[in-house]
C-alpha cells in the first residue's frame, strides 16, 4: 500500500444494494399474504425470513458495506 486511499479501499466493502433487498422483502410479503390462507405455516416462514433478513442486513451494514448517504433514504420505498 502506497497511499492511504489504497489502505482504506482494502477494508471497505461494496455499496449496499438496498433496492434488491427491498424488492425481495416486498415480494415475500405479497406471497405470504396471498397464499397464507391456504397454508398458515407461511406466517411462520415469513416471520423467520424477516428475522433472519434483519439480523444479516444489520450485521452486513455495520461490518462490511460502505456507508454512503445515498442509500436507505426516504425516496426508495
Residue pairs with C-beta under 8 A, 6 or more apart in sequence:
1 7
1 10
12 66
13 60
13 64
13 65
13 66
14 65
14 66
15 65
15 66
15 68
15 71
16 60
16 61
16 65
16 66
16 71
16 72
18 71
18 72
18 76
19 76
21 53
21 57
22 76
22 77
25 50
25 53
28 46
28 49
28 50
29 46
31 42
32 42
32 43
32 45
32 46
35 42
36 42
36 43
36 46
